[in-house]
Amino acid sequence: MLPPFLPYLVLSVVHLVLLSIGPDWSVTVTKALLMPALALAVVLAAPRPRGAACWLLVAGLGFSWGGDVALSFPGDGWFTIGLGSFLVAHLVYLALFLRLGRGAGEVRLRRRRRVPLWALVVYPVWFVGFLALLGPHTGALLVPVAAYGLALGAMAAFAAGNGAMLAAGGALFVVSDSVLGLGRFLPGYDFAWHDAVVMVSYLAAQGLIALGVVVHLRVAASRFAAPVRPAAATAR
């Protein structure tokens, strides 16, 4: 299962190195290749036949790619396009995690997974703090940023209901976008490792989400395909 993810891992390392040494065009190019590489890994590693959960994940990665490309260009217009693309990606991920919670994608498991209590506390608190800190500085983008934060927090909360790997992926996505928001909106914000922290947490988040979903689907497929043992004969 892991070999299909190696190109994404290599591209991630190359991109992070180029963040420090440039040139700028190489950062833009490698960033645009990351999500396609991860989507290809999902398609290759997911069990066959590939069902709705697999294609929801690919769609989420596709909208994330749109956000990556848009945010590579300066200007409020591109930022708004990127924000909207990632908003749709989070809504797709949310639909995916709800589907996993009902039955690991394509096969219903014995017990439904629920959002853990810590996620029901942590993410609403994060959302309130997020708006309180950045809201006064967002101007005309207040409503889009608030909608984005709500979708991001909901995605992370429902990711937490589907195991540790997806919980970590959702949490790292919140970390990445929180740091990105600080750099975009908070006056006086200054952090030398800003870009590196944003991208390391983002790439880890997407990788863990993709790998976590593939693991879910493989487990579900193996349970579905497991041969049924015949019942023992009744003694007379």
Order of alpha helices (4+ residues) and beta strands (2+ residues): alpha-alpha-alpha-alpha-alpha-alpha-alpha-alpha
